[in-house]
Each structure stands twice: as structure tokens, then as C-alpha cells.
Amino acid sequence: MNNTTYSVKAKEIDKKWYIIDAENKPLGRVASEAAKLLRGKHKPTYSTHLDCGDYVIILNSDKIILTGNKLNDKMYRHHSGYAGGLKEIPYKDVMKNSSDKAVMKAVKGMLPKNSLGRDMLTKLRVFKGNEHDHEAQKPEIWNF
């Protein structure tokens, strides 16, 4: 009787491309689904110490919705590190000017905070419109 556990190797991982259409979907739902695909948690060969996730293309980031009153109340904050260096930008302005960066930041917050998470984030592509330039990779549509 063999009691060994199978562990997937890095060279055995096959990576696919998926498209998520974010039109009229909440930001958090889209971001969590993208993070799940980037980490590879949808695969039976998921391993925490390997980057076994897939590539993700998010379309229509300008048509994504924020539930409740978050569009008016939520603020994007960052600090320069100097005294009085707190910058606050209303999420309404962030979504109007750079909705792709808002989606990227939401997904980044759901990935591991280490070099593995940074590598996973490089497999994410976010587009404001409905067109993308990755037709050669033959991406599949991911429905959730």
C-alpha cells in the first residue's frame, strides 16, 4: 500500500487564459473571482507554495458597480510618508478616471503579500472597454 501524497511540480502546471466580463457586476465579486483564478484555487492541483494559477483578462472595468453608497463615501487613501502627506481621492473620481487601476488594486489586496503574490498579479490584464489584444492566447469566458 502506497501512502504518498502527490505534489504538483512547477513544470507540470498548465496555464489557461480566462475572460471576466465585469459589466454591471460588483467590484468585490469580480476581484475575488479574479484572485481565485490567479491563485489557482479552482484547480484540483492547487498548491499554496506554487504559482499554479491562470491568466485573467477583465473587460469593461468602467462599467463595474459599487454597491450601497460606496461610490460617494469610499475614499482611496495613500500616504507619502512625510508629515501631512495623506492623500485622499473619492472613489467616484478613481472610477471615472482610472477604473482599471481600481480593479487592479482590489485584486492585489486579495492576493498574498509576498513575491508569489506579486508574480500572480503580473498575470492580470484589465481593460476599460470590451476589446483586448490577447486573442492569440484563445481565452475562455469565465462565468460566475
Residue frames as a rotation matrix with the C-alpha (Angstrom) as fourth column:
MET 1
0.582 0.813 0.000 0.00
0.813 -0.582 0.000 0.00
0.000 0.000 -1.000 0.00
ASN 2
-0.465 -0.757 0.459 1.46
0.774 -0.599 -0.203 3.35
0.429 0.261 0.865 -1.09
ASN 3
0.446 0.632 -0.634 0.72
0.872 -0.467 0.148 6.23
-0.202 -0.619 -0.759 1.31
THR 4
-0.672 -0.719 -0.177 2.43
0.641 -0.685 0.345 9.04
-0.369 0.119 0.922 -0.59
THR 5
0.403 0.772 -0.491 0.75
0.401 -0.632 -0.664 12.33
-0.823 0.071 -0.564 -1.37
TYR 6
0.091 -0.320 0.943 1.03
0.990 -0.073 -0.120 13.69
0.107 0.945 0.310 -4.87
SER 7
0.247 -0.080 -0.966 2.52
0.280 -0.948 0.150 17.18
-0.928 -0.308 -0.212 -5.15
VAL 8
0.868 0.140 0.476 2.42
0.494 -0.156 -0.856 19.04
-0.046 0.978 -0.204 -8.43
LYS 9
-0.183 -0.973 -0.140 5.74
0.821 -0.229 0.524 20.32
-0.542 -0.019 0.840 -9.84
ALA 10
-0.035 0.133 -0.990 6.16
-0.130 -0.983 -0.128 23.80
-0.991 0.124 0.052 -11.29
LYS 11
-0.793 -0.337 -0.508 6.89
-0.517 -0.070 0.853 22.49
-0.323 0.939 -0.119 -14.80
GLU 12
-0.831 0.527 0.178 3.73
0.555 0.806 0.206 20.30
-0.035 0.269 -0.962 -14.77
ILE 13
-0.206 0.781 -0.589 1.36
0.357 -0.501 -0.789 23.26
-0.911 -0.373 -0.175 -14.34
ASP 14
-0.569 0.124 0.813 -0.62
0.797 -0.163 0.582 24.21
0.205 0.979 -0.006 -17.44
LYS 15
-0.613 0.275 -0.740 -1.85
0.223 -0.839 -0.496 27.78
-0.758 -0.470 0.453 -17.53
LYS 16
-0.149 0.677 0.721 -5.02
0.987 0.052 0.155 28.86
0.067 0.734 -0.676 -19.32
TRP 17
-0.994 -0.030 0.108 -6.43
0.034 -0.999 0.033 32.28
0.107 0.036 0.994 -20.15
TYR 18
-0.254 0.951 -0.179 -9.84
0.962 0.229 -0.148 33.38
-0.100 -0.210 -0.973 -18.86
ILE 19
-0.740 0.162 0.653 -12.02
0.092 -0.937 0.336 36.42
0.666 0.309 0.679 -19.60
ILE 20
-0.396 0.661 -0.637 -14.22
0.856 0.015 -0.517 38.01
-0.332 -0.750 -0.572 -16.93
ASP 21
-0.379 0.379 0.844 -16.81
0.427 -0.738 0.523 40.49
0.821 0.558 0.117 -18.15
ALA 22
-0.782 -0.065 -0.620 -17.26
0.617 -0.226 -0.754 42.98
-0.091 -0.972 0.217 -15.30
GLU 23
-0.760 0.517 0.394 -20.20
-0.195 -0.759 0.621 44.86
0.620 0.396 0.678 -16.79
ASN 24
0.139 0.877 0.459 -22.89
-0.692 -0.246 0.679 45.50
0.709 -0.412 0.573 -14.11
LYS 25
0.473 -0.064 -0.879 -21.13
0.511 0.832 0.215 43.30
0.718 -0.550 0.427 -11.54
PRO 26
0.992 -0.094 0.088 -19.92
-0.126 -0.573 0.810 44.41
-0.025 -0.814 -0.580 -8.10
LEU 27
0.387 -0.922 -0.015 -16.23
-0.743 -0.302 -0.597 45.26
0.546 0.243 -0.802 -7.77
GLY 28
-0.128 -0.463 0.877 -15.62
-0.928 0.367 0.059 42.88
-0.349 -0.807 -0.477 -4.88
ARG 29
0.624 0.424 0.657 -17.21
-0.192 0.897 -0.397 39.89
-0.758 0.121 0.641 -6.60
VAL 30
0.938 -0.314 -0.144 -15.17
-0.128 0.073 -0.989 40.43
0.321 0.947 0.028 -9.75
ALA 31
0.175 -0.937 0.301 -11.96
-0.876 -0.288 -0.387 40.95
0.450 -0.196 -0.871 -7.76
SER 32
0.020 -0.148 0.989 -12.43
-0.764 0.636 0.111 37.84
-0.645 -0.758 -0.100 -5.60
GLU 33
0.861 0.309 0.403 -13.20
0.015 0.778 -0.628 35.69
-0.508 0.547 0.665 -8.64
ALA 34
0.748 -0.654 -0.116 -10.10
-0.325 -0.208 -0.923 37.03
0.579 0.728 -0.368 -10.43
ALA 35
-0.004 -0.767 0.642 -7.95
-0.997 -0.047 -0.063 36.41
0.078 -0.640 -0.764 -7.34
LYS 36
0.419 0.233 0.877 -9.24
-0.421 0.906 -0.040 32.83
-0.805 -0.352 0.478 -7.15
LEU 37
0.989 -0.041 0.140 -8.28
0.143 0.450 -0.882 32.22
-0.027 0.892 0.451 -10.79
LEU 38
0.508 -0.852 0.130 -4.88
-0.599 -0.457 -0.658 33.90
0.620 0.256 -0.742 -10.38
ARG 39
-0.049 -0.505 0.862 -4.04
-0.961 0.258 0.096 31.76
-0.271 -0.824 -0.498 -7.34
GLY 40
-0.566 -0.123 -0.815 -5.30
-0.541 0.802 0.254 28.55
0.622 0.585 -0.520 -8.96
LYS 41
-0.758 0.290 0.584 -7.77
-0.498 0.321 -0.806 27.67
-0.421 -0.902 -0.099 -6.22
HIS 42
0.323 0.910 -0.260 -10.24
-0.873 0.180 -0.454 26.42
-0.366 0.373 0.853 -8.83
LYS 43
0.116 -0.381 -0.917 -7.89
-0.688 0.636 -0.351 23.58
0.717 0.672 -0.188 -9.80
PRO 44
0.966 0.227 -0.124 -7.58
-0.087 0.738 0.669 20.21
0.244 -0.636 0.732 -8.05
THR 45
0.339 -0.920 -0.194 -3.79
0.810 0.391 -0.437 20.56
0.478 -0.009 0.878 -8.22
TYR 46
0.684 -0.027 0.729 -3.77
-0.188 -0.972 0.141 23.78
0.705 -0.234 -0.670 -6.14
SER 47
0.223 -0.690 -0.689 -0.67
0.921 0.381 -0.084 24.22
0.320 -0.615 0.720 -4.04
THR 48
0.897 0.248 -0.367 -0.03
0.392 -0.829 0.398 27.14
-0.205 -0.501 -0.841 -1.69
HIS 49
0.267 -0.896 -0.356 3.69
0.114 -0.337 0.934 27.42
-0.957 -0.290 0.013 -2.37
LEU 50
-0.655 -0.459 0.601 3.48
0.620 0.129 0.774 27.43
-0.432 0.879 0.200 -6.19
ASP 51
-0.435 0.497 -0.751 2.05
-0.585 -0.790 -0.184 29.84
-0.684 0.360 0.634 -8.72
CYS 52
-0.833 0.166 0.527 -0.38
0.396 0.845 0.361 27.38
-0.385 0.509 -0.770 -10.28
GLY 53
0.037 0.904 -0.425 -2.99
0.171 -0.425 -0.889 29.97
-0.985 -0.040 -0.170 -11.31
ASP 54
0.049 0.124 0.991 -4.15
0.985 0.161 -0.069 31.07
-0.168 0.979 -0.114 -14.72
TYR 55
-0.950 -0.305 0.071 -4.08
0.312 -0.907 0.283 34.32
-0.022 0.291 0.957 -16.68
VAL 56
-0.037 0.970 -0.238 -7.10
0.869 -0.087 -0.487 36.60
-0.493 -0.225 -0.840 -16.25
ILE 57
-0.879 -0.065 0.473 -8.45
0.336 -0.788 0.516 39.32
0.339 0.612 0.714 -18.55
ILE 58
-0.260 0.809 -0.527 -11.06
0.720 -0.201 -0.664 41.65
-0.643 -0.552 -0.531 -17.03
LEU 59
-0.690 0.116 0.714 -13.16
0.585 -0.490 0.646 43.61
0.425 0.864 0.270 -19.53
ASN 60
0.118 0.806 0.580 -15.47
0.302 -0.586 0.752 46.63
0.946 0.086 -0.312 -19.05
SER 61
-0.441 -0.332 -0.834 -13.86
0.883 0.006 -0.469 47.90
0.161 -0.943 0.290 -15.85
ASP 62
-0.978 0.109 0.178 -15.51
-0.118 -0.992 -0.042 51.28
0.172 -0.062 0.983 -16.48
LYS 63
-0.153 0.986 -0.061 -18.97
-0.546 -0.033 0.837 49.64
0.824 0.162 0.543 -16.21
ILE 64
-0.512 -0.084 -0.855 -18.31
0.552 0.730 -0.403 47.93
0.658 -0.678 -0.327 -12.86
ILE 65
0.344 0.723 0.599 -20.61
-0.126 -0.596 0.793 48.88
0.930 -0.348 -0.114 -9.99
LEU 66
-0.888 -0.459 -0.034 -20.10
0.008 0.057 -0.998 49.60
0.460 -0.886 -0.046 -6.31
THR 67
-0.083 0.920 -0.383 -22.98
0.670 0.336 0.662 48.54
0.738 -0.202 -0.644 -4.08
GLY 68
0.234 0.275 -0.933 -24.59
0.933 -0.334 0.135 50.73
-0.275 -0.902 -0.334 -1.45
ASN 69
0.994 0.103 -0.034 -23.31
0.095 -0.980 -0.176 54.29
-0.051 0.172 -0.984 -1.20
LYS 70
0.372 -0.928 -0.001 -19.63
0.641 0.256 0.723 53.34
-0.671 -0.270 0.690 -1.63
LEU 71
0.123 -0.327 0.937 -19.25
0.929 -0.295 -0.225 55.38
0.350 0.898 0.267 -4.80
ASN 72
0.519 0.138 0.844 -19.82
0.024 -0.989 0.146 58.57
0.854 -0.055 -0.517 -2.80
ASP 73
0.940 -0.033 0.340 -18.50
-0.340 -0.165 0.926 57.56
0.025 -0.986 -0.166 0.65
LYS 74
0.715 -0.685 0.137 -15.44
0.609 0.707 0.359 55.42
-0.343 -0.174 0.923 -0.08
MET 75
0.787 -0.549 -0.281 -12.05
-0.587 -0.807 -0.068 57.14
-0.189 0.218 -0.957 -0.33
TYR 76
0.703 -0.702 -0.114 -8.81
0.535 0.628 -0.566 55.97
0.468 0.337 0.817 -1.91
ARG 77
0.916 -0.367 0.164 -6.07
-0.382 -0.668 0.639 56.88
-0.125 -0.647 -0.752 0.58
HIS 78
0.533 -0.830 -0.164 -2.29
0.728 0.549 -0.410 56.76
0.431 0.099 0.897 0.38
HIS 79
0.923 -0.265 -0.280 0.45
0.037 -0.662 0.749 58.41
-0.383 -0.702 -0.601 2.40
SER 80
0.724 -0.689 -0.028 3.72
-0.262 -0.237 -0.936 59.84
0.638 0.685 -0.352 1.18
GLY 81
0.310 -0.622 -0.719 5.50
0.816 0.562 -0.134 59.05
0.488 -0.545 0.682 4.43
TYR 82
-0.769 -0.546 0.333 6.00
0.342 -0.791 -0.508 62.71
0.541 -0.277 0.794 5.32
ALA 83
-0.654 0.528 -0.542 4.05
0.491 -0.248 -0.835 64.71
-0.575 -0.813 -0.097 7.91
GLY 84
-0.056 0.758 -0.650 0.73
-0.350 -0.625 -0.698 65.82
-0.935 0.189 0.300 6.44
GLY 85
-0.744 -0.398 -0.536 1.28
-0.621 0.116 0.776 63.59
-0.247 0.910 -0.333 3.42
LEU 86
-0.496 0.641 0.585 -2.11
0.362 0.766 -0.532 61.86
-0.789 -0.052 -0.612 3.42
LYS 87
-0.850 0.265 -0.455 -3.75
-0.526 -0.447 0.723 61.98
-0.012 0.854 0.520 0.00
GLU 88
-0.439 0.793 0.422 -7.47
0.239 0.556 -0.796 61.20
-0.866 -0.248 -0.434 -0.27
ILE 89
-0.870 0.237 -0.433 -9.27
-0.489 -0.296 0.820 60.75
0.066 0.925 0.374 -3.57
PRO 90
-0.031 0.929 0.368 -13.02
-0.724 0.233 -0.649 59.97
-0.689 -0.286 0.665 -3.69
TYR 91
-0.505 -0.160 0.848 -13.76
0.222 0.925 0.307 56.61
-0.834 0.343 -0.432 -5.32
LYS 92
0.648 0.759 0.059 -16.12
0.322 -0.203 -0.925 58.38
-0.690 0.618 -0.376 -7.72
ASP 93
0.597 -0.512 -0.618 -13.10
-0.734 -0.659 -0.164 60.16
-0.323 0.552 -0.769 -9.24
VAL 94
-0.445 -0.795 0.413 -10.98
-0.559 0.607 0.565 57.00
-0.699 0.020 -0.714 -9.22
MET 95
-0.137 0.479 0.867 -13.67
0.483 0.797 -0.363 55.01
-0.865 0.369 -0.341 -11.06
LYS 96
0.847 0.481 -0.227 -14.22
0.077 -0.534 -0.842 57.85
-0.526 0.696 -0.489 -13.56
ASN 97
0.529 -0.713 -0.461 -10.54
-0.828 -0.552 -0.096 58.47
-0.187 0.432 -0.882 -14.36
SER 98
-0.423 -0.774 -0.471 -8.77
-0.798 0.564 -0.210 55.13
0.428 0.287 -0.857 -13.85
SER 99
0.540 0.742 0.398 -11.22
-0.839 0.509 0.191 52.31
-0.061 -0.437 0.897 -13.24
ASP 100
0.629 -0.372 -0.682 -8.66
-0.081 0.841 -0.534 49.76
0.773 0.392 0.499 -14.44
LYS 101
-0.495 -0.853 0.166 -6.30
-0.217 -0.064 -0.974 50.73
0.841 -0.518 -0.153 -11.61
ALA 102
-0.164 0.530 0.832 -9.13
-0.985 -0.130 -0.111 50.49
0.050 -0.838 0.544 -9.06
VAL 103
0.856 0.459 -0.237 -9.86
-0.470 0.882 0.010 46.92
0.214 0.103 0.971 -10.15
MET 104
0.223 -0.869 -0.441 -6.15
0.042 0.461 -0.887 46.08
0.974 0.180 0.139 -10.12
LYS 105
-0.581 -0.430 0.691 -5.83
-0.602 -0.345 -0.720 47.41
0.549 -0.834 -0.058 -6.57
ALA 106
0.309 0.786 0.536 -8.87
-0.950 0.283 0.133 45.44
-0.048 -0.550 0.834 -5.41
VAL 107
0.858 -0.051 -0.511 -7.43
-0.110 0.954 -0.280 42.19
0.502 0.297 0.812 -6.80
LYS 108
-0.125 -0.992 0.021 -3.99
-0.132 -0.004 -0.991 42.97
0.983 -0.127 -0.131 -5.38
GLY 109
-0.302 0.066 0.951 -5.48
-0.917 -0.292 -0.271 43.24
0.260 -0.954 0.149 -1.90
MET 110
0.684 0.647 0.337 -6.85
-0.704 0.707 0.073 39.68
-0.191 -0.287 0.939 -2.21
LEU 111
0.654 -0.551 -0.518 -3.54
-0.007 0.681 -0.732 38.08
0.756 0.482 0.442 -3.20
PRO 112
0.609 -0.495 -0.620 -0.67
0.792 0.336 0.510 37.02
-0.045 -0.802 0.596 -0.89
LYS 113
0.960 -0.278 0.031 1.53
-0.279 -0.959 0.043 39.85
0.018 -0.050 -0.999 0.30
ASN 114
0.244 -0.924 0.294 4.85
-0.054 0.290 0.956 38.36
-0.968 -0.249 0.021 -0.85
SER 115
-0.589 -0.572 -0.571 6.84
-0.578 -0.197 0.792 37.68
-0.566 0.796 -0.215 -4.01
LEU 116
-0.812 0.365 0.456 4.43
0.510 0.824 0.248 34.93
-0.285 0.434 -0.855 -5.03
GLY 117
0.216 0.938 -0.270 1.51
0.675 -0.343 -0.654 37.38
-0.706 -0.041 -0.707 -4.91
ARG 118
0.086 -0.261 -0.961 3.45
-0.446 -0.873 0.198 39.91
-0.891 0.411 -0.192 -6.96
ASP 119
-0.913 -0.408 0.002 4.14
-0.206 0.466 0.860 37.25
-0.352 0.785 -0.510 -9.59
MET 120
-0.431 0.837 0.337 0.44
0.808 0.524 -0.268 36.34
-0.401 0.156 -0.903 -9.66
LEU 121
0.292 0.574 -0.765 -0.54
0.223 -0.819 -0.529 39.97
-0.930 -0.016 -0.367 -10.22
THR 122
-0.536 -0.553 -0.638 1.54
-0.495 -0.406 0.768 40.11
-0.684 0.728 -0.056 -13.41
LYS 123
-0.917 0.239 0.319 -0.90
0.387 0.726 0.568 37.60
-0.096 0.645 -0.759 -14.95
LEU 124
0.043 0.959 -0.280 -3.82
0.739 -0.219 -0.637 40.03
-0.672 -0.180 -0.718 -14.63
ARG 125
-0.907 -0.194 0.373 -4.87
0.406 -0.638 0.655 42.25
0.110 0.745 0.657 -17.54
VAL 126
-0.114 0.880 -0.462 -7.59
0.665 -0.277 -0.693 44.88
-0.738 -0.386 -0.554 -17.03
PHE 127
-0.846 -0.078 0.527 -9.24
0.493 -0.489 0.719 46.78
0.202 0.869 0.452 -19.88
LYS 128
-0.750 0.572 -0.331 -11.74
-0.236 -0.700 -0.674 49.64
-0.617 -0.428 0.660 -19.69
GLY 129
-0.161 0.702 -0.694 -13.60
-0.980 -0.196 0.028 48.65
-0.116 0.684 0.720 -22.83
ASN 130
0.688 0.555 0.467 -14.81
-0.464 0.832 -0.305 45.46
-0.558 -0.007 0.830 -24.45
GLU 131
0.829 -0.441 -0.344 -11.73
-0.185 0.364 -0.913 44.89
0.528 0.820 0.220 -26.67
HIS 132
0.598 -0.738 0.313 -8.48
-0.347 0.114 0.931 43.22
-0.723 -0.665 -0.188 -25.66
ASP 133
0.412 -0.549 -0.727 -5.30
-0.889 -0.070 -0.452 42.25
0.197 0.833 -0.517 -27.51
HIS 134
-0.515 -0.583 0.628 -4.96
-0.729 0.684 0.037 38.64
-0.451 -0.439 -0.777 -26.33
GLU 135
0.572 0.779 -0.256 -6.95
-0.788 0.436 -0.435 36.76
-0.228 0.451 0.863 -28.98
ALA 136
0.063 -0.640 -0.766 -3.88
-0.695 0.523 -0.493 34.68
0.716 0.563 -0.412 -29.86
GLN 137
-0.826 -0.394 0.404 -4.00
-0.558 0.470 -0.684 33.04
0.079 -0.790 -0.608 -26.40
LYS 138
-0.404 0.777 -0.483 -7.55
-0.041 0.512 0.858 31.74
0.914 0.366 -0.175 -27.08
PRO 139
-0.936 0.032 0.351 -9.07
-0.352 -0.139 -0.926 32.83
0.019 -0.990 0.141 -23.74
GLU 140
-0.502 0.803 -0.322 -12.19
0.645 0.595 0.479 31.16
0.577 0.033 -0.816 -22.35
ILE 141
-0.195 0.534 0.823 -15.10
-0.464 -0.789 0.402 33.07
0.864 -0.303 0.401 -20.82
TRP 142
-0.847 -0.103 -0.521 -15.42
0.405 0.509 -0.759 32.56
0.343 -0.854 -0.390 -17.05
ASN 143
-0.055 0.909 0.414 -18.99
-0.217 -0.416 0.883 32.80
0.975 -0.041 0.220 -15.75
PHE 144
-0.859 -0.168 -0.484 -19.79
0.416 0.323 -0.850 33.18
0.299 -0.931 -0.208 -12.07
